[in-house]
Amino acid sequence: DWEEEQVSSPNILRLIYQGRFLHGNVTLGALKLPFGKTTVMHLVARETLPEPNSQGQRNREKTGESNCCVIL
């Protein structure tokens, strides 16, 4: 059961959105998620992140928006 699994530190929890790891400098607000729609993300335990792909990670502009994240 997933309830029995434990991670050594919350610092190793990573979000995956649309098949890509979200690096620490990317905010949920910068993803411009559709308001009022369900968004699926995955939460995984991983010590390190893969390097951004050869096209480079898209730079996202900072906005004044705020979003919430519910982890069930």
C-alpha positions in Angstrom: 0.0 0.0 0.0 1.1 3.5 -0.7 0.2 4.5 2.8 3.1 2.4 4.1 5.7 4.1 1.9 7.6 6.9 3.5 10.1 9.3 2.1 13.3 10.4 3.9 12.5 14.1 3.4 9.8 16.2 1.8 12.6 17.9 -0.1 12.7 14.9 -2.5 9.1 15.2 -3.5 8.7 16.2 -7.2 5.8 17.2 -9.3 5.3 15.9 -12.9 3.0 17.9 -15.2 2.2 16.8 -18.8 5.1 14.3 -18.6 7.7 16.7 -17.4 9.3 17.2 -14.1 8.7 20.7 -12.6 11.9 22.2 -11.5 12.1 24.2 -8.3 12.1 27.6 -10.0 8.7 26.9 -11.8 5.6 28.1 -10.0 2.2 26.6 -10.5 1.0 30.1 -11.4 3.5 30.3 -14.2 2.0 27.2 -15.8 -1.1 29.1 -16.6 -3.3 26.2 -15.7 -6.9 26.4 -17.0 -9.1 28.1 -14.3 -12.0 25.9 -13.1 -10.8 22.8 -14.8 -9.3 19.6 -13.3 -5.5 19.4 -13.6 -3.7 16.1 -13.1 -0.2 16.1 -11.7 1.9 13.3 -10.3 3.8 13.5 -7.0 6.9 11.2 -6.9 9.9 10.8 -4.6 13.1 11.5 -6.5 16.5 12.7 -5.2 17.6 14.4 -8.4 15.8 15.8 -11.4 16.7 15.0 -15.0 18.3 17.8 -17.0 15.9 19.9 -19.1 15.6 18.5 -22.7 17.7 19.8 -25.5 15.1 22.4 -26.4 15.6 23.9 -23.0 13.0 24.4 -20.3 10.5 27.0 -21.3 10.9 30.1 -19.3 7.7 31.1 -17.8 6.9 34.7 -16.8 6.0 35.5 -13.3 2.4 36.6 -12.8 0.5 38.0 -9.9 -1.9 35.0 -10.0 -2.2 32.5 -7.2 -3.2 28.8 -7.5 -3.8 26.0 -5.1 -2.6 22.4 -5.2 -4.7 19.7 -3.5 -2.8 16.4 -3.0 -5.2 13.5 -2.2 
